[in-house]
Amino acid sequence: MWTINRFPGLWLLPALLPVILMTVYPIGHALWTSLHEVMILFPGEPFVGLRNYERVVASNYFQDALRNSLVFTLFAAPSVVILGTLIALFLQRRFFGSQVVRSIVLLPWVLPGAISAVLWVWVFHPSFGILNGIMRDLGLIEGSILWLTNPRTALMAVTFAHVWTQIPFAVVLMMAALSTINSETLEAAAIDCRNPLKRFRYIIFPEIKAMIVVLLVYNALTAFTSYDLVYAMTGGGPGTATTLLSFQIWRESFSMYDFGAGSAVAFIVVVISAVLIVAITRALPSDLFASD
């Protein structure tokens, strides 16, 4: 008699089905579309092979978007992990109003990306922005800095805003990781080792290193595929100063109505994201996930 126990792999189907529907199928469909000429204005979907990839990769727009995405990710992902860890270490301590501070820290996480973008547009406003106002009061500048309309500062401003929105999630996960450390171990370390840097390196870091890797990979992917914040703050400008690959996907698909080219960029993003994950994990020590 046939039973499911004869094929134990079938027990994985309930877990694999959502993964296939939400991940494998969209990626496969994007690959299929990228190999065809799919344009709303023209009927038919003829097979064109790698022509979409050749046209996209050869464009200066793609090259600018790729460079901006890599720079954006390189600065944003480590910044979120480092700042999230430092804030989590601070919030682990009990002090007056600590619960209120924890709630305030989580505020950027619950705000939609569009609302966060509007807030930061006002922060960086050249005439009424709080950042220029503070710098003028401190005597650091006399006029105004055009943060979002200057190609030299626009990407930096957007990166700063992105880091602000992602820090709360990193803080939550790092606080969860820190809560697993034995309190007696921390107390003994505080007595035996007065140097906080050595205490973090030899006592705390070995316990939270796996979570740091998870956060680094997650934030690298989040930064590399970021879209809503950049779109709402700068629209990819000035020029292509803040154009990311995710923005080019939108531009090719919903502005140029060329879904074949948009899917080609999307599949390139998938491949680069996979390479980033492998590169990050292989660059780390082999015993990182080993239990002490």
LINZIHU-V283164 format. One record per residue. N is the residue number from 1. RES is the residue in one letter. SS is DSSP state (alpha for helix, beta for strand, coil for the rest). PSI is psi in whole degrees, 0 to 359 (none if undefined). Layout:
n->N res->RES ss->SS psi->PSI
n->N res->RES ss->SS psi->PSI
This chain:
n->1 res->M ss->coil psi->137
n->2 res->W ss->coil psi->130
n->3 res->T ss->coil psi->156
n->4 res->I ss->alpha psi->339
n->5 res->N ss->alpha psi->340
n->6 res->R ss->alpha psi->340
n->7 res->F ss->alpha psi->76
n->8 res->P ss->alpha psi->337
n->9 res->G ss->alpha psi->338
n->10 res->L ss->alpha psi->338
n->11 res->W ss->alpha psi->341
n->12 res->L ss->alpha psi->349
n->13 res->L ss->alpha psi->316
n->14 res->P ss->alpha psi->329
n->15 res->A ss->alpha psi->326
n->16 res->L ss->alpha psi->332
n->17 res->L ss->alpha psi->312
n->18 res->P ss->alpha psi->324
n->19 res->V ss->alpha psi->317
n->20 res->I ss->alpha psi->316
n->21 res->L ss->alpha psi->322
n->22 res->M ss->alpha psi->346
n->23 res->T ss->alpha psi->300
n->24 res->V ss->alpha psi->313
n->25 res->Y ss->alpha psi->312
n->26 res->P ss->alpha psi->320
n->27 res->I ss->alpha psi->317
n->28 res->G ss->alpha psi->320
n->29 res->H ss->alpha psi->321
n->30 res->A ss->alpha psi->320
n->31 res->L ss->alpha psi->316
n->32 res->W ss->alpha psi->315
n->33 res->T ss->alpha psi->324
n->34 res->S ss->alpha psi->341
n->35 res->L ss->coil psi->5
n->36 res->H ss->beta psi->159
n->37 res->E ss->coil psi->100
n->38 res->V ss->coil psi->104
n->39 res->M ss->beta psi->133
n->40 res->I ss->coil psi->323
n->41 res->L ss->coil psi->348
n->42 res->F ss->beta psi->132
n->43 res->P ss->coil psi->160
n->44 res->G ss->coil psi->158
n->45 res->E ss->coil psi->70
n->46 res->P ss->coil psi->148
n->47 res->F ss->beta psi->129
n->48 res->V ss->coil psi->4
n->49 res->G ss->coil psi->229
n->50 res->L ss->coil psi->15
n->51 res->R ss->alpha psi->321
n->52 res->N ss->alpha psi->319
n->53 res->Y ss->alpha psi->316
n->54 res->E ss->alpha psi->317
n->55 res->R ss->alpha psi->320
n->56 res->V ss->alpha psi->312
n->57 res->V ss->alpha psi->328
n->58 res->A ss->alpha psi->347
n->59 res->S ss->coil psi->143
n->60 res->N ss->alpha psi->330
n->61 res->Y ss->alpha psi->315
n->62 res->F ss->alpha psi->318
n->63 res->Q ss->alpha psi->319
n->64 res->D ss->alpha psi->318
n->65 res->A ss->alpha psi->320
n->66 res->L ss->alpha psi->314
n->67 res->R ss->alpha psi->315
n->68 res->N ss->alpha psi->320
n->69 res->S ss->alpha psi->318
n->70 res->L ss->alpha psi->317
n->71 res->V ss->alpha psi->316
n->72 res->F ss->alpha psi->313
n->73 res->T ss->alpha psi->319
n->74 res->L ss->alpha psi->324
n->75 res->F ss->alpha psi->323
n->76 res->A ss->alpha psi->311
n->77 res->A ss->alpha psi->307
n->78 res->P ss->alpha psi->326
n->79 res->S ss->alpha psi->318
n->80 res->V ss->alpha psi->316
n->81 res->V ss->alpha psi->314
n->82 res->I ss->alpha psi->310
n->83 res->L ss->alpha psi->321
n->84 res->G ss->alpha psi->321
n->85 res->T ss->alpha psi->315
n->86 res->L ss->alpha psi->317
n->87 res->I ss->alpha psi->321
n->88 res->A ss->alpha psi->319
n->89 res->L ss->alpha psi->322
n->90 res->F ss->alpha psi->318
n->91 res->L ss->alpha psi->346
n->92 res->Q ss->coil psi->337
n->93 res->R ss->coil psi->147
n->94 res->R ss->coil psi->126
n->95 res->F ss->coil psi->168
n->96 res->F ss->coil psi->125
n->97 res->G ss->coil psi->15
n->98 res->S ss->alpha psi->323
n->99 res->Q ss->alpha psi->322
n->100 res->V ss->alpha psi->317
n->101 res->V ss->alpha psi->319
n->102 res->R ss->alpha psi->321
n->103 res->S ss->alpha psi->320
n->104 res->I ss->alpha psi->321
n->105 res->V ss->alpha psi->326
n->106 res->L ss->alpha psi->349
n->107 res->L ss->alpha psi->314
n->108 res->P ss->alpha psi->336
n->109 res->W ss->alpha psi->326
n->110 res->V ss->alpha psi->350
n->111 res->L ss->coil psi->134
n->112 res->P ss->coil psi->153
n->113 res->G ss->alpha psi->323
n->114 res->A ss->alpha psi->320
n->115 res->I ss->alpha psi->318
n->116 res->S ss->alpha psi->321
n->117 res->A ss->alpha psi->318
n->118 res->V ss->alpha psi->318
n->119 res->L ss->alpha psi->315
n->120 res->W ss->alpha psi->334
n->121 res->V ss->alpha psi->320
n->122 res->W ss->alpha psi->325
n->123 res->V ss->alpha psi->319
n->124 res->F ss->coil psi->8
n->125 res->H ss->coil psi->132
n->126 res->P ss->coil psi->329
n->127 res->S ss->coil psi->317
n->128 res->F ss->coil psi->0
n->129 res->G ss->coil psi->143
n->130 res->I ss->alpha psi->329
n->131 res->L ss->alpha psi->311
n->132 res->N ss->alpha psi->325
n->133 res->G ss->alpha psi->316
n->134 res->I ss->alpha psi->318
n->135 res->M ss->alpha psi->325
n->136 res->R ss->alpha psi->320
n->137 res->D ss->alpha psi->326
n->138 res->L ss->coil psi->356
n->139 res->G ss->coil psi->16
n->140 res->L ss->coil psi->330
n->141 res->I ss->coil psi->161
n->142 res->E ss->coil psi->318
n->143 res->G ss->coil psi->233
n->144 res->S ss->coil psi->146
n->145 res->I ss->coil psi->128
n->146 res->L ss->coil psi->78
n->147 res->W ss->coil psi->315
n->148 res->L ss->coil psi->352
n->149 res->T ss->coil psi->3
n->150 res->N ss->coil psi->122
n->151 res->P ss->coil psi->336
n->152 res->R ss->coil psi->337
n->153 res->T ss->coil psi->346
n->154 res->A ss->alpha psi->312
n->155 res->L ss->alpha psi->323
n->156 res->M ss->alpha psi->318
n->157 res->A ss->alpha psi->317
n->158 res->V ss->alpha psi->321
n->159 res->T ss->alpha psi->317
n->160 res->F ss->alpha psi->316
n->161 res->A ss->alpha psi->320
n->162 res->H ss->alpha psi->316
n->163 res->V ss->alpha psi->318
n->164 res->W ss->alpha psi->321
n->165 res->T ss->alpha psi->335
n->166 res->Q ss->alpha psi->343
n->167 res->I ss->alpha psi->317
n->168 res->P ss->alpha psi->318
n->169 res->F ss->alpha psi->320
n->170 res->A ss->alpha psi->321
n->171 res->V ss->alpha psi->316
n->172 res->V ss->alpha psi->313
n->173 res->L ss->alpha psi->322
n->174 res->M ss->alpha psi->324
n->175 res->M ss->alpha psi->323
n->176 res->A ss->alpha psi->319
n->177 res->A ss->alpha psi->319
n->178 res->L ss->alpha psi->330
n->179 res->S ss->alpha psi->343
n->180 res->T ss->coil psi->349
n->181 res->I ss->coil psi->135
n->182 res->N ss->coil psi->126
n->183 res->S ss->alpha psi->326
n->184 res->E ss->alpha psi->325
n->185 res->T ss->alpha psi->318
n->186 res->L ss->alpha psi->320
n->187 res->E ss->alpha psi->317
n->188 res->A ss->alpha psi->322
n->189 res->A ss->alpha psi->324
n->190 res->A ss->alpha psi->329
n->191 res->I ss->alpha psi->316
n->192 res->D ss->alpha psi->330
n->193 res->C ss->coil psi->107
n->194 res->R ss->coil psi->335
n->195 res->N ss->coil psi->115
n->196 res->P ss->alpha psi->328
n->197 res->L ss->alpha psi->316
n->198 res->K ss->alpha psi->323
n->199 res->R ss->alpha psi->320
n->200 res->F ss->alpha psi->318
n->201 res->R ss->alpha psi->317
n->202 res->Y ss->alpha psi->339
n->203 res->I ss->alpha psi->308
n->204 res->I ss->alpha psi->313
n->205 res->F ss->alpha psi->316
n->206 res->P ss->alpha psi->335
n->207 res->E ss->alpha psi->337
n->208 res->I ss->alpha psi->7
n->209 res->K ss->alpha psi->324
n->210 res->A ss->alpha psi->319
n->211 res->M ss->alpha psi->325
n->212 res->I ss->alpha psi->319
n->213 res->V ss->alpha psi->315
n->214 res->V ss->alpha psi->315
n->215 res->L ss->alpha psi->321
n->216 res->L ss->alpha psi->315
n->217 res->V ss->alpha psi->315
n->218 res->Y ss->alpha psi->315
n->219 res->N ss->alpha psi->331
n->220 res->A ss->alpha psi->317
n->221 res->L ss->alpha psi->319
n->222 res->T ss->alpha psi->316
n->223 res->A ss->alpha psi->319
n->224 res->F ss->alpha psi->334
n->225 res->T ss->coil psi->14
n->226 res->S ss->coil psi->141
n->227 res->Y ss->coil psi->307
n->228 res->D ss->alpha psi->318
n->229 res->L ss->alpha psi->316
n->230 res->V ss->alpha psi->316
n->231 res->Y ss->alpha psi->316
n->232 res->A ss->alpha psi->330
n->233 res->M ss->alpha psi->316
n->234 res->T ss->coil psi->345
n->235 res->G ss->coil psi->26
n->236 res->G ss->coil psi->353
n->237 res->G ss->coil psi->187
n->238 res->P ss->coil psi->138
n->239 res->G ss->coil psi->240
n->240 res->T ss->coil psi->24
n->241 res->A ss->coil psi->326
n->242 res->T ss->coil psi->18
n->243 res->T ss->coil psi->121
n->244 res->L ss->coil psi->167
n->245 res->L ss->alpha psi->324
n->246 res->S ss->alpha psi->323
n->247 res->F ss->alpha psi->325
n->248 res->Q ss->alpha psi->326
n->249 res->I ss->alpha psi->314
n->250 res->W ss->alpha psi->317
n->251 res->R ss->alpha psi->313
n->252 res->E ss->alpha psi->321
n->253 res->S ss->alpha psi->314
n->254 res->F ss->alpha psi->355
n->255 res->S ss->alpha psi->316
n->256 res->M ss->coil psi->350
n->257 res->Y ss->coil psi->32
n->258 res->D ss->beta psi->90
n->259 res->F ss->alpha psi->337
n->260 res->G ss->alpha psi->312
n->261 res->A ss->alpha psi->321
n->262 res->G ss->alpha psi->319
n->263 res->S ss->alpha psi->327
n->264 res->A ss->alpha psi->315
n->265 res->V ss->alpha psi->319
n->266 res->A ss->alpha psi->318
n->267 res->F ss->alpha psi->325
n->268 res->I ss->alpha psi->320
n->269 res->V ss->alpha psi->319
n->270 res->V ss->alpha psi->315
n->271 res->V ss->alpha psi->314
n->272 res->I ss->alpha psi->323
n->273 res->S ss->alpha psi->318
n->274 res->A ss->alpha psi->320
n->275 res->V ss->alpha psi->320
n->276 res->L ss->alpha psi->316
n->277 res->I ss->alpha psi->313
n->278 res->V ss->alpha psi->318
n->279 res->A ss->alpha psi->318
n->280 res->I ss->alpha psi->314
n->281 res->T ss->alpha psi->324
n->282 res->R ss->alpha psi->335
n->283 res->A ss->alpha psi->348
n->284 res->L ss->coil psi->159
n->285 res->P ss->coil psi->144
n->286 res->S ss->coil psi->336
n->287 res->D ss->coil psi->19
n->288 res->L ss->coil psi->322
n->289 res->F ss->coil psi->6
n->290 res->A ss->coil psi->140
n->291 res->S ss->coil psi->139
n->292 res->D ss->coil psi->none
